Amino acid sequence: MTAEYHQYILNFKRPGGTSRGVLHTKETYFLKISENNQTGVGECAVFRGLSYDDVPEYEEKLRWLCKNIDENPDFIKEELLHFPSIWFGYEQAILNLKNGNEIYFPSDFTAGKSSIKINGLIWMGDADFMQQQIEEKLKDGFNCIKLKIGVDWNSEKKIIAQLRKNFSKDELELRVDANGGFSFDEAKTILKELADLEIHSIEQPIKAGNLAEMEMLCKTTPTPIALDEELIGILDFNAKEELLEKIKPQYIILKPSLIGGFSGSDEWISLAEKLQIGWWITSALESNIGLNAIAQYTFTKNPKIPQGLGTGGLFTNNFPSPLRLVGDQLSIEKT
């Protein structure tokens, strides 16, 4: 086997607002593994400022992987333990090498026979911009919407209140994502306000790493809490179990690029189900290559609720994709 990688910069069509700042570009890397005239492609989707492996030696580790691509996969996994996005790219490329034709997990989904229900994502911005996005998602047929919050809660609350006035919780499921944007005291108040608005859940109300405070919030919250950034950098299986047993969240959010790929996600899902914690899978601004792989994996987990997968429409210079969105159903279009 041989391997090579290259960097690629994705450009946003419109800046994406989060409580961590406004995104204009997204850096990513592609890994190509070749053997017997076949090539597999995977995306090492490092997320600067968020990924556990956002370190200066990132490309050095990619070069190491290309040089040692013939090593035993278990050895490679151990070497890439602290580089979850590179391991994820390796997993993808190996699966694509085996299956070909943009296929990672053959299924009814890849055969074009089934689909995945997803939520509509509303980016942060002023009230008019957020309202415009919401109207577009409702027109497109979404009945589960996720709003990024945490910049101007009073304005955001008014938007949510108006939505709830127009649509009951049975008509429209509302999720919010704070990206750790609130303090502990703010979160206690906001969790009550969200409950009054019959919100499905809030992702990461406070910054990751404040375990005692997060445990307290999850224990007393009137609005279900989903851990997101809290999972990043937790690499050992026992440490994952200890985290979930301590905090006891209502949900966890799985972003394969940030938590060690398919195998890392499998571990979190097995623990969550053992502890009766809900979960869903979310993409993390991957290109259409990584998004396609994540969607195929997600289908194999037999999801019961809307998933947080992107649609590939955020970037001006994305790649052709077999994924198609009709209403809130993500599928693969077979030709």
Phi and psi in degrees as GROMACS dihedral restraints (atoms count N, CA, C in turn):
[ dihedral_restraints ]
;  ai    aj    ak    al  type     phi  dphi    fc
    3     4     5     6     1  -128.0    20    10
    4     5     6     7     1   158.7    20    10
    6     7     8     9     1  -146.9    20    10
    7     8     9    10     1   150.9    20    10
    9    10    11    12     1  -148.6    20    10
   10    11    12    13     1   162.0    20    10
   12    13    14    15     1  -139.3    20    10
   13    14    15    16     1   160.2    20    10
   15    16    17    18     1  -150.8    20    10
   16    17    18    19     1   152.3    20    10
   18    19    20    21     1   -84.6    20    10
   19    20    21    22     1   151.6    20    10
   21    22    23    24     1  -145.7    20    10
   22    23    24    25     1   137.9    20    10
   24    25    26    27     1  -109.5    20    10
   25    26    27    28     1   118.0    20    10
   27    28    29    30     1   -88.4    20    10
   28    29    30    31     1   135.1    20    10
   30    31    32    33     1  -107.9    20    10
   31    32    33    34     1   126.6    20    10
   33    34    35    36     1   -68.8    20    10
   34    35    36    37     1   139.9    20    10
   36    37    38    39     1   -65.1    20    10
   37    38    39    40     1   -39.7    20    10
   39    40    41    42     1  -140.9    20    10
   40    41    42    43     1   134.2    20    10
   42    43    44    45     1   -49.7    20    10
   43    44    45    46     1   136.5    20    10
   45    46    47    48     1   -98.5    20    10
   46    47    48    49     1   120.1    20    10
   48    49    50    51     1   -93.7    20    10
   49    50    51    52     1   131.4    20    10
   51    52    53    54     1  -134.6    20    10
   52    53    54    55     1   172.5    20    10
   54    55    56    57     1   -69.4    20    10
   55    56    57    58     1   -10.6    20    10
   57    58    59    60     1   -93.4    20    10
   58    59    60    61     1    -3.1    20    10
   60    61    62    63     1   131.8    20    10
   61    62    63    64     1  -178.2    20    10
   63    64    65    66     1  -102.5    20    10
   64    65    66    67     1   131.3    20    10
   66    67    68    69     1  -100.1    20    10
   67    68    69    70     1   130.8    20    10
   69    70    71    72     1  -111.0    20    10
   70    71    72    73     1   -32.5    20    10
   72    73    74    75     1  -136.7    20    10
   73    74    75    76     1   162.6    20    10
   75    76    77    78     1  -137.5    20    10
   76    77    78    79     1   117.6    20    10
   78    79    80    81     1   -80.9    20    10
   79    80    81    82     1   140.9    20    10
   81    82    83    84     1  -151.0    20    10
   82    83    84    85     1   169.9    20    10
   84    85    86    87     1  -134.7    20    10
   85    86    87    88     1   146.6    20    10
   87    88    89    90     1  -116.5    20    10
   88    89    90    91     1   133.7    20    10
   90    91    92    93     1  -109.1    20    10
   91    92    93    94     1   127.3    20    10
   93    94    95    96     1  -116.9    20    10
   94    95    96    97     1   125.3    20    10
   96    97    98    99     1  -115.5    20    10
   97    98    99   100     1   128.6    20    10
   99   100   101   102     1  -122.3    20    10
  100   101   102   103     1   143.2    20    10
  102   103   104   105     1  -162.0    20    10
  103   104   105   106     1   132.1    20    10
  105   106   107   108     1    51.3    20    10
  106   107   108   109     1    47.8    20    10
  108   109   110   111     1    63.9    20    10
  109   110   111   112     1    16.4    20    10
  111   112   113   114     1  -114.4    20    10
  112   113   114   115     1   149.6    20    10
  114   115   116   117     1  -131.6    20    10
  115   116   117   118     1   136.0    20    10
  117   118   119   120     1  -114.1    20    10
  118   119   120   121     1   141.3    20    10
  120   121   122   123     1  -120.3    20    10
  121   122   123   124     1   135.7    20    10
  123   124   125   126     1  -136.0    20    10
  124   125   126   127     1   155.7    20    10
  126   127   128   129     1  -109.9    20    10
  127   128   129   130     1   122.5    20    10
  129   130   131   132     1   -95.7    20    10
  130   131   132   133     1    88.4    20    10
  132   133   134   135     1   -91.2    20    10
  133   134   135   136     1    70.6    20    10
  135   136   137   138     1   -61.8    20    10
  136   137   138   139     1   140.5    20    10
  138   139   140   141     1  -116.9    20    10
  139   140   141   142     1    98.6    20    10
  141   142   143   144     1   -58.2    20    10
  142   143   144   145     1   132.7    20    10
  144   145   146   147     1    87.0    20    10
  145   146   147   148     1    -7.0    20    10
  147   148   149   150     1  -132.5    20    10
  148   149   150   151     1   -41.4    20    10
  150   151   152   153     1   -62.3    20    10
  151   152   153   154     1   143.4    20    10
  153   154   155   156     1   -62.1    20    10
  154   155   156   157     1   -30.6    20    10
  156   157   158   159     1   -98.7    20    10
  157   158   159   160     1    24.1    20    10
  159   160   161   162     1   -78.5    20    10
  160   161   162   163     1    81.0    20    10
  162   163   164   165     1  -133.6    20    10
  163   164   165   166     1   158.2    20    10
  165   166   167   168     1   -59.5    20    10
  166   167   168   169     1   -29.5    20    10
  168   169   170   171     1   -89.7    20    10
  169   170   171   172     1    19.5    20    10
  171   172   173   174     1   -58.5    20    10
  172   173   174   175     1   -52.2    20    10
  174   175   176   177     1   -67.6    20    10
  175   176   177   178     1   -31.0    20    10
  177   178   179   180     1   -60.0    20    10
  178   179   180   181     1   -39.7    20    10
  180   181   182   183     1   -71.2    20    10
  181   182   183   184     1   -34.6    20    10
  183   184   185   186     1   -62.8    20    10
  184   185   186   187     1   -41.8    20    10
  186   187   188   189     1   -63.7    20    10
  187   188   189   190     1   -39.8    20    10
  189   190   191   192     1   -59.0    20    10
  190   191   192   193     1   -44.9    20    10
  192   193   194   195     1   -61.9    20    10
  193   194   195   196     1   -44.4    20    10
  195   196   197   198     1   -62.3    20    10
  196   197   198   199     1   -37.3    20    10
  198   199   200   201     1   -71.7    20    10
  199   200   201   202     1   -31.2    20    10
  201   202   203   204     1  -111.8    20    10
  202   203   204   205     1    28.0    20    10
  204   205   206   207     1   -63.0    20    10
  205   206   207   208     1   -22.1    20    10
  207   208   209   210     1   -86.4    20    10
  208   209   210   211     1    -1.7    20    10
  210   211   212   213     1   -67.7    20    10
  211   212   213   214     1   162.6    20    10
  213   214   215   216     1   -58.2    20    10
  214   215   216   217     1   134.0    20    10
  216   217   218   219     1   -55.3    20    10
  217   218   219   220     1   -34.3    20    10
  219   220   221   222     1   -66.0    20    10
  220   221   222   223     1   -38.3    20    10
  222   223   224   225     1   -66.6    20    10
  223   224   225   226     1   -43.0    20    10
  225   226   227   228     1   -61.8    20    10
  226   227   228   229     1   -43.4    20    10
  228   229   230   231     1   -60.7    20    10
  229   230   231   232     1   -41.0    20    10
  231   232   233   234     1   -65.0    20    10
  232   233   234   235     1   -41.2    20    10
  234   235   236   237     1   -67.1    20    10
  235   236   237   238     1   -29.2    20    10
  237   238   239   240     1   -99.8    20    10
  238   239   240   241     1    14.7    20    10
  240   241   242   243     1   -53.6    20    10
  241   242   243   244     1   -40.4    20    10
  243   244   245   246     1   -93.1    20    10
  244   245   246   247     1    12.6    20    10
  246   247   248   249     1  -131.1    20    10
  247   248   249   250     1    67.4    20    10
  249   250   251   252     1   -59.3    20    10
  250   251   252   253     1   -33.6    20    10
  252   253   254   255     1   -74.0    20    10
  253   254   255   256     1   -30.7    20    10
  255   256   257   258     1   -71.6    20    10
  256   257   258   259     1   -41.7    20    10
  258   259   260   261     1   -59.5    20    10
  259   260   261   262     1   -39.8    20    10
  261   262   263   264     1   -63.8    20    10
  262   263   264   265     1   -42.5    20    10
  264   265   266   267     1   -62.0    20    10
  265   266   267   268     1   -38.7    20    10
  267   268   269   270     1   -63.8    20    10
  268   269   270   271     1   -45.5    20    10
  270   271   272   273     1   -57.5    20    10
  271   272   273   274     1   -45.9    20    10
  273   274   275   276     1   -61.2    20    10
  274   275   276   277     1   -49.2    20    10
  276   277   278   279     1   -62.8    20    10
  277   278   279   280     1   -39.6    20    10
  279   280   281   282     1   -65.1    20    10
  280   281   282   283     1   -43.0    20    10
  282   283   284   285     1   -66.6    20    10
  283   284   285   286     1   -39.9    20    10
  285   286   287   288     1   -69.2    20    10
  286   287   288   289     1   -34.8    20    10
  288   289   290   291     1   -59.9    20    10
  289   290   291   292     1   -39.4    20    10
  291   292   293   294     1   -73.0    20    10
  292   293   294   295     1   -41.7    20    10
  294   295   296   297     1  -101.2    20    10
  295   296   297   298     1   -24.9    20    10
  297   298   299   300     1    65.7    20    10
  298   299   300   301     1   175.5    20    10
  300   301   302   303     1    51.1    20    10
  301   302   303   304     1    45.1    20    10
  303   304   305   306     1    64.0    20    10
  304   305   306   307     1    19.9    20    10
  306   307   308   309     1  -103.5    20    10
  307   308   309   310     1   133.5    20    10
  309   310   311   312     1  -117.8    20    10
  310   311   312   313     1   -42.4    20    10
  312   313   314   315     1  -131.5    20    10
  313   314   315   316     1    94.4    20    10
  315   316   317   318     1   -58.8    20    10
  316   317   318   319     1   133.9    20    10
  318   319   320   321     1  -167.7    20    10
  319   320   321   322     1  -178.3    20    10
  321   322   323   324     1   -62.1    20    10
  322   323   324   325     1   -27.5    20    10
  324   325   326   327     1   -65.8    20    10
  325   326   327   328     1   -50.2    20    10
  327   328   329   330     1   -70.8    20    10
  328   329   330   331     1   -20.9    20    10
  330   331   332   333     1   -82.3    20    10
  331   332   333   334     1    -2.5    20    10
  333   334   335   336     1    78.3    20    10
  334   335   336   337     1    17.9    20    10
  336   337   338   339     1   -99.8    20    10
  337   338   339   340     1   -11.9    20    10
  339   340   341   342     1  -146.3    20    10
  340   341   342   343     1   170.8    20    10
  342   343   344   345     1  -142.3    20    10
  343   344   345   346     1   174.3    20    10
  345   346   347   348     1  -123.4    20    10
  346   347   348   349     1   129.8    20    10
  348   349   350   351     1   -79.7    20    10
  349   350   351   352     1   131.0    20    10
  351   352   353   354     1  -124.9    20    10
  352   353   354   355     1   162.7    20    10
  354   355   356   357     1   -89.2    20    10
  355   356   357   358     1   158.1    20    10
  357   358   359   360     1   -91.7    20    10
  358   359   360   361     1   132.9    20    10
  360   361   362   363     1   -99.4    20    10
  361   362   363   364     1   128.9    20    10
  363   364   365   366     1  -109.8    20    10
  364   365   366   367     1   118.2    20    10
  366   367   368   369     1   -79.7    20    10
  367   368   369   370     1   155.4    20    10
  369   370   371   372     1   -64.2    20    10
  370   371   372   373     1   152.9    20    10
  372   373   374   375     1   170.0    20    10
  373   374   375   376     1  -167.8    20    10
  375   376   377   378     1   -72.8    20    10
  376   377   378   379     1   170.0    20    10
  378   379   380   381     1   -58.5    20    10
  379   380   381   382     1   -40.1    20    10
  381   382   383   384     1   -64.3    20    10
  382   383   384   385     1   -41.8    20    10
  384   385   386   387     1   -66.7    20    10
  385   386   387   388     1   -43.2    20    10
  387   388   389   390     1   -66.2    20    10
  388   389   390   391     1   -41.2    20    10
  390   391   392   393     1   -62.6    20    10
  391   392   393   394     1   -39.3    20    10
  393   394   395   396     1   -61.7    20    10
  394   395   396   397     1   -45.0    20    10
  396   397   398   399     1   -62.2    20    10
  397   398   399   400     1   -43.0    20    10
  399   400   401   402     1   -61.1    20    10
  400   401   402   403     1   -45.4    20    10
  402   403   404   405     1   -60.6    20    10
  403   404   405   406     1   -39.3    20    10
  405   406   407   408     1   -64.6    20    10
  406   407   408   409     1   -43.2    20    10
  408   409   410   411     1   -66.2    20    10
  409   410   411   412     1   -41.6    20    10
  411   412   413   414     1   -64.4    20    10
  412   413   414   415     1   -41.1    20    10
  414   415   416   417     1   -63.0    20    10
  415   416   417   418     1   -34.3    20    10
  417   418   419   420     1   -76.7    20    10
  418   419   420   421     1    -9.1    20    10
  420   421   422   423     1   102.1    20    10
  421   422   423   424     1    13.2    20    10
  423   424   425   426     1   -75.9    20    10
  424   425   426   427     1   136.2    20    10
  426   427   428   429     1  -119.3    20    10
  427   428   429   430     1    14.1    20    10
  429   430   431   432     1  -138.2    20    10
  430   431   432   433     1   117.7    20    10
  432   433   434   435     1  -123.7    20    10
  433   434   435   436     1   138.4    20    10
  435   436   437   438     1  -113.7    20    10
  436   437   438   439     1   128.2    20    10
  438   439   440   441     1  -111.0    20    10
  439   440   441   442     1   132.7    20    10
  441   442   443   444     1   -76.4    20    10
  442   443   444   445     1   128.1    20    10
  444   445   446   447     1  -131.1    20    10
  445   446   447   448     1   172.1    20    10
  447   448   449   450     1   118.9    20    10
  448   449   450   451     1    -0.3    20    10
  450   451   452   453     1   -96.6    20    10
  451   452   453   454     1   -49.7    20    10
  453   454   455   456     1  -139.6    20    10
  454   455   456   457     1    86.1    20    10
  456   457   458   459     1   -62.0    20    10
  457   458   459   460     1   -37.4    20    10
  459   460   461   462     1   -60.8    20    10
  460   461   462   463     1   -43.8    20    10
  462   463   464   465     1   -68.0    20    10
  463   464   465   466     1   -41.8    20    10
  465   466   467   468     1   -64.1    20    10
  466   467   468   469     1   -39.1    20    10
  468   469   470   471     1   -63.7    20    10
  469   470   471   472     1   -39.2    20    10
  471   472   473   474     1   -62.9    20    10
  472   473   474   475     1   -40.5    20    10
  474   475   476   477     1   -63.6    20    10
  475   476   477   478     1   -45.4    20    10
  477   478   479   480     1   -65.1    20    10
  478   479   480   481     1   -41.4    20    10
  480   481   482   483     1   -61.2    20    10
  481   482   483   484     1   -40.8    20    10
  483   484   485   486     1   -65.6    20    10
  484   485   486   487     1   -40.1    20    10
  486   487   488   489     1   -60.3    20    10
  487   488   489   490     1   -45.4    20    10
  489   490   491   492     1   -68.7    20    10
  490   491   492   493     1   -30.0    20    10
  492   493   494   495     1   -65.5    20    10
  493   494   495   496     1   -35.9    20    10
  495   496   497   498     1   -84.8    20    10
  496   497   498   499     1   -27.4    20    10
  498   499   500   501     1  -136.9    20    10
  499   500   501   502     1   128.0    20    10
  501   502   503   504     1   -71.6    20    10
  502   503   504   505     1   168.0    20    10
  504   505   506   507     1   -64.5    20    10
  505   506   507   508     1   -24.3    20    10
  507   508   509   510     1   -77.3    20    10
  508   509   510   511     1   -24.2    20    10
  510   511   512   513     1   -88.3    20    10
  511   512   513   514     1   -34.2    20    10
  513   514   515   516     1  -143.1    20    10
  514   515   516   517     1   116.4    20    10
  516   517   518   519     1   -85.6    20    10
  517   518   519   520     1   127.8    20    10
  519   520   521   522     1  -114.4    20    10
  520   521   522   523     1   124.7    20    10
  522   523   524   525     1  -116.0    20    10
  523   524   525   526     1   148.4    20    10
  525   526   527   528     1  -128.2    20    10
  526   527   528   529     1   152.8    20    10
  528   529   530   531     1  -132.3    20    10
  529   530   531   532     1   114.1    20    10
  531   532   533   534     1   -91.4    20    10
  532   533   534   535     1   -12.8    20    10
  534   535   536   537     1    49.6    20    10
  535   536   537   538     1    37.4    20    10
  537   538   539   540     1    72.2    20    10
  538   539   540   541     1    23.2    20    10
  540   541   542   543     1   -81.7    20    10
  541   542   543   544     1    -6.0    20    10
  543   544   545   546     1  -112.5    20    10
  544   545   546   547     1   153.9    20    10
  546   547   548   549     1   -78.6    20    10
  547   548   549   550     1   169.0    20    10
  549   550   551   552     1   -59.7    20    10
  550   551   552   553     1   -46.0    20    10
  552   553   554   555     1   -66.8    20    10
  553   554   555   556     1   -41.1    20    10
  555   556   557   558     1   -60.5    20    10
  556   557   558   559     1   -44.1    20    10
  558   559   560   561     1   -59.9    20    10
  559   560   561   562     1   -40.5    20    10
  561   562   563   564     1   -59.4    20    10
  562   563   564   565     1   -41.7    20    10
  564   565   566   567     1   -70.8    20    10
  565   566   567   568     1   -44.5    20    10
  567   568   569   570     1   -66.7    20    10
  568   569   570   571     1   -34.9    20    10
  570   571   572   573     1   -60.8    20    10
  571   572   573   574     1   -36.8    20    10
  573   574   575   576     1   -69.5    20    10
  574   575   576   577     1   -42.0    20    10
  576   577   578   579     1   -65.0    20    10
  577   578   579   580     1   -37.6    20    10
  579   580   581   582     1   -66.5    20    10
  580   581   582   583     1   -36.8    20    10
  582   583   584   585     1   -63.5    20    10
  583   584   585   586     1   -39.4    20    10
  585   586   587   588     1   -62.9    20    10
  586   587   588   589     1   -28.2    20    10
  588   589   590   591     1   -92.4    20    10
  589   590   591   592     1     5.5    20    10
  591   592   593   594     1    55.6    20    10
  592   593   594   595     1    51.8    20    10
  594   595   596   597     1   -82.4    20    10
  595   596   597   598     1   138.7    20    10
  597   598   599   600     1   -62.6    20    10
  598   599   600   601     1   -46.7    20    10
  600   601   602   603     1  -170.2    20    10
  601   602   603   604     1   162.5    20    10
  603   604   605   606     1  -125.8    20    10
  604   605   606   607     1   131.1    20    10
  606   607   608   609     1   -88.0    20    10
  607   608   609   610     1   131.6    20    10
  609   610   611   612     1    41.5    20    10
  610   611   612   613     1    69.3    20    10
  612   613   614   615     1   -63.9    20    10
  613   614   615   616     1   -33.8    20    10
  615   616   617   618     1  -122.3    20    10
  616   617   618   619     1   166.6    20    10
  618   619   620   621     1   -61.3    20    10
  619   620   621   622     1   145.6    20    10
  621   622   623   624     1   -62.9    20    10
  622   623   624   625     1   150.5    20    10
  624   625   626   627     1   100.1    20    10
  625   626   627   628     1   -11.8    20    10
  627   628   629   630     1   -94.7    20    10
  628   629   630   631     1    70.7    20    10
  630   631   632   633     1   -63.6    20    10
  631   632   633   634     1   -43.5    20    10
  633   634   635   636     1   -63.5    20    10
  634   635   636   637     1   -42.3    20    10
  636   637   638   639     1   -68.2    20    10
  637   638   639   640     1   -40.4    20    10
  639   640   641   642     1   -66.1    20    10
  640   641   642   643     1   -38.6    20    10
  642   643   644   645     1   -60.0    20    10
  643   644   645   646     1   -42.9    20    10
  645   646   647   648     1   -65.5    20    10
  646   647   648   649     1   -42.0    20    10
  648   649   650   651     1   -62.7    20    10
  649   650   651   652     1   -46.2    20    10
  651   652   653   654     1   -65.1    20    10
  652   653   654   655     1   -30.9    20    10
  654   655   656   657     1   -72.3    20    10
  655   656   657   658     1   -32.1    20    10
  657   658   659   660     1  -114.6    20    10
  658   659   660   661     1    -3.5    20    10
  660   661   662   663     1   -66.4    20    10
  661   662   663   664     1   138.8    20    10
  663   664   665   666     1   -86.7    20    10
  664   665   666   667     1    -9.2    20    10
  666   667   668   669     1  -118.5    20    10
  667   668   669   670     1   125.2    20    10
  669   670   671   672     1   -53.7    20    10
  670   671   672   673     1   139.1    20    10
  672   673   674   675     1  -110.5    20    10
  673   674   675   676     1   136.8    20    10
  675   676   677   678     1  -114.8    20    10
  676   677   678   679     1   127.4    20    10
  678   679   680   681     1   -81.2    20    10
  679   680   681   682     1   136.9    20    10
  681   682   683   684     1  -129.2    20    10
  682   683   684   685     1   -84.4    20    10
  684   685   686   687     1   -58.3    20    10
  685   686   687   688     1   -23.6    20    10
  687   688   689   690     1   -58.7    20    10
  688   689   690   691     1   -25.4    20    10
  690   691   692   693     1   -84.0    20    10
  691   692   693   694     1   -17.9    20    10
  693   694   695   696     1   -68.7    20    10
  694   695   696   697     1   131.1    20    10
  696   697   698   699     1    86.3    20    10
  697   698   699   700     1    -1.6    20    10
  699   700   701   702     1   -90.6    20    10
  700   701   702   703     1   103.0    20    10
  702   703   704   705     1  -102.5    20    10
  703   704   705   706     1   -32.0    20    10
  705   706   707   708     1   -84.9    20    10
  706   707   708   709     1   138.6    20    10
  708   709   710   711     1   -58.1    20    10
  709   710   711   712     1   -44.0    20    10
  711   712   713   714     1   -65.1    20    10
  712   713   714   715     1   -36.5    20    10
  714   715   716   717     1   -66.8    20    10
  715   716   717   718     1   -35.8    20    10
  717   718   719   720     1   -63.2    20    10
  718   719   720   721     1   -44.7    20    10
  720   721   722   723     1   -64.4    20    10
  721   722   723   724     1   -41.8    20    10
  723   724   725   726     1   -62.7    20    10
  724   725   726   727     1   -40.6    20    10
  726   727   728   729     1   -61.8    20    10
  727   728   729   730     1   -48.9    20    10
  729   730   731   732     1   -67.6    20    10
  730   731   732   733     1   -38.0    20    10
  732   733   734   735     1   -67.9    20    10
  733   734   735   736     1   -32.3    20    10
  735   736   737   738     1   -74.8    20    10
  736   737   738   739     1   -51.5    20    10
  738   739   740   741     1   -80.7    20    10
  739   740   741   742     1   -36.2    20    10
  741   742   743   744     1    53.1    20    10
  742   743   744   745     1    58.5    20    10
  744   745   746   747     1   -71.2    20    10
  745   746   747   748     1   164.3    20    10
  747   748   749   750     1   -80.4    20    10
  748   749   750   751     1   -30.0    20    10
  750   751   752   753     1  -143.8    20    10
  751   752   753   754     1   161.8    20    10
  753   754   755   756     1  -129.8    20    10
  754   755   756   757     1   148.6    20    10
  756   757   758   759     1  -108.6    20    10
  757   758   759   760     1   128.6    20    10
  759   760   761   762     1  -109.2    20    10
  760   761   762   763     1   116.2    20    10
  762   763   764   765     1  -115.6    20    10
  763   764   765   766     1    98.3    20    10
  765   766   767   768     1   -51.6    20    10
  766   767   768   769     1   -36.2    20    10
  768   769   770   771     1   -64.0    20    10
  769   770   771   772     1   -24.9    20    10
  771   772   773   774     1  -102.9    20    10
  772   773   774   775     1   -14.9    20    10
  774   775   776   777     1  -123.8    20    10
  775   776   777   778     1    21.5    20    10
  777   778   779   780     1    95.1    20    10
  778   779   780   781     1    31.6    20    10
  780   781   782   783     1    70.0    20    10
  781   782   783   784     1  -153.6    20    10
  783   784   785   786     1   -66.6    20    10
  784   785   786   787     1   -43.1    20    10
  786   787   788   789     1   -68.2    20    10
  787   788   789   790     1   -38.6    20    10
  789   790   791   792     1   -65.2    20    10
  790   791   792   793     1   -40.2    20    10
  792   793   794   795     1   -65.4    20    10
  793   794   795   796     1   -39.7    20    10
  795   796   797   798     1   -56.9    20    10
  796   797   798   799     1   -41.4    20    10
  798   799   800   801     1   -64.4    20    10
  799   800   801   802     1   -46.7    20    10
  801   802   803   804     1   -62.1    20    10
  802   803   804   805     1   -41.7    20    10
  804   805   806   807     1   -64.5    20    10
  805   806   807   808     1   -42.3    20    10
  807   808   809   810     1   -62.8    20    10
  808   809   810   811     1   -40.3    20    10
  810   811   812   813     1   -69.6    20    10
  811   812   813   814     1   -42.7    20    10
  813   814   815   816     1   -60.4    20    10
  814   815   816   817     1   -45.5    20    10
  816   817   818   819     1   -67.6    20    10
  817   818   819   820     1   -34.1    20    10
  819   820   821   822     1   -63.4    20    10
  820   821   822   823     1   -37.3    20    10
  822   823   824   825     1   -95.8    20    10
  823   824   825   826     1     8.6    20    10
  825   826   827   828     1    57.8    20    10
  826   827   828   829     1    44.2    20    10
  828   829   830   831     1  -106.7    20    10
  829   830   831   832     1   131.8    20    10
  831   832   833   834     1   -72.7    20    10
  832   833   834   835     1   164.1    20    10
  834   835   836   837     1  -154.3    20    10
  835   836   837   838     1   156.5    20    10
  837   838   839   840     1  -149.4    20    10
  838   839   840   841     1   162.1    20    10
  840   841   842   843     1  -104.1    20    10
  841   842   843   844     1   138.6    20    10
  843   844   845   846     1  -132.3    20    10
  844   845   846   847     1   139.1    20    10
  846   847   848   849     1   -78.0    20    10
  847   848   849   850     1   166.1    20    10
  849   850   851   852     1  -136.1    20    10
  850   851   852   853     1    59.0    20    10
  852   853   854   855     1    62.6    20    10
  853   854   855   856     1    34.1    20    10
  855   856   857   858     1   -72.2    20    10
  856   857   858   859     1   163.4    20    10
  858   859   860   861     1   -71.8    20    10
  859   860   861   862     1   179.3    20    10
  861   862   863   864     1   -61.8    20    10
  862   863   864   865     1   -22.7    20    10
  864   865   866   867     1   -69.6    20    10
  865   866   867   868     1   -52.7    20    10
  867   868   869   870     1   -66.5    20    10
  868   869   870   871     1   -38.2    20    10
  870   871   872   873     1   -61.5    20    10
  871   872   873   874     1   -42.5    20    10
  873   874   875   876     1   -59.5    20    10
  874   875   876   877     1   -44.7    20    10
  876   877   878   879     1   -63.7    20    10
  877   878   879   880     1   -42.8    20    10
  879   880   881   882     1   -65.3    20    10
  880   881   882   883     1   -41.5    20    10
  882   883   884   885     1   -61.9    20    10
  883   884   885   886     1   -43.4    20    10
  885   886   887   888     1   -63.4    20    10
  886   887   888   889     1   -41.5    20    10
  888   889   890   891     1   -63.5    20    10
  889   890   891   892     1   -44.9    20    10
  891   892   893   894     1   -56.6    20    10
  892   893   894   895     1   -43.2    20    10
  894   895   896   897     1   -59.2    20    10
  895   896   897   898     1   -37.1    20    10
  897   898   899   900     1   -67.8    20    10
  898   899   900   901     1   -16.5    20    10
  900   901   902   903     1   -89.2    20    10
  901   902   903   904     1     2.9    20    10
  903   904   905   906     1    52.9    20    10
  904   905   906   907     1    58.6    20    10
  906   907   908   909     1   -64.5    20    10
  907   908   909   910     1   143.2    20    10
  909   910   911   912     1  -100.0    20    10
  910   911   912   913     1   -18.9    20    10
  912   913   914   915     1  -128.5    20    10
  913   914   915   916     1   166.3    20    10
  915   916   917   918     1   -56.3    20    10
  916   917   918   919     1   137.5    20    10
  918   919   920   921     1   -97.9    20    10
  919   920   921   922     1   164.2    20    10
  921   922   923   924     1  -100.6    20    10
  922   923   924   925     1    41.9    20    10
  924   925   926   927     1   -82.6    20    10
  925   926   927   928     1   140.8    20    10
  927   928   929   930     1   -73.9    20    10
  928   929   930   931     1   179.3    20    10
  930   931   932   933     1  -120.1    20    10
  931   932   933   934     1     0.1    20    10
  933   934   935   936     1    80.8    20    10
  934   935   936   937     1     6.6    20    10
  936   937   938   939     1   -95.9    20    10
  937   938   939   940     1     7.5    20    10
  939   940   941   942     1   -82.9    20    10
  940   941   942   943     1   -21.9    20    10
  942   943   944   945     1  -112.1    20    10
  943   944   945   946     1   148.8    20    10
  945   946   947   948     1   -79.0    20    10
  946   947   948   949     1   -23.7    20    10
  948   949   950   951     1  -124.6    20    10
  949   950   951   952     1    40.3    20    10
  951   952   953   954     1   -75.7    20    10
  952   953   954   955     1   176.1    20    10
  954   955   956   957     1  -102.0    20    10
  955   956   957   958     1   157.8    20    10
  957   958   959   960     1   -55.0    20    10
  958   959   960   961     1   144.7    20    10
  960   961   962   963     1  -136.2    20    10
  961   962   963   964     1   143.9    20    10
  963   964   965   966     1   -79.1    20    10
  964   965   966   967     1    -9.7    20    10
  966   967   968   969     1   -74.6    20    10
  967   968   969   970     1   139.6    20    10
  969   970   971   972     1  -133.8    20    10
  970   971   972   973     1   143.0    20    10
  972   973   974   975     1  -114.8    20    10
  973   974   975   976     1   121.3    20    10
  975   976   977   978     1  -122.9    20    10
  976   977   978   979     1   112.7    20    10
  978   979   980   981     1    64.2    20    10
  979   980   981   982     1  -125.4    20    10
  981   982   983   984     1  -107.7    20    10
  982   983   984   985     1    20.5    20    10
  984   985   986   987     1  -107.2    20    10
  985   986   987   988     1   117.8    20    10
  987   988   989   990     1   -94.0    20    10
  988   989   990   991     1   129.0    20    10
  990   991   992   993     1  -144.1    20    10
  991   992   993   994     1   175.9    20    10
  993   994   995   996     1  -108.5    20    10
  994   995   996   997     1   127.2    20    10
  996   997   998   999     1   -87.1    20    10
  997   998   999  1000     1   118.6    20    10
  999  1000  1001  1002     1   -92.6    20    10
 1000  1001  1002  1003     1   136.1    20    10
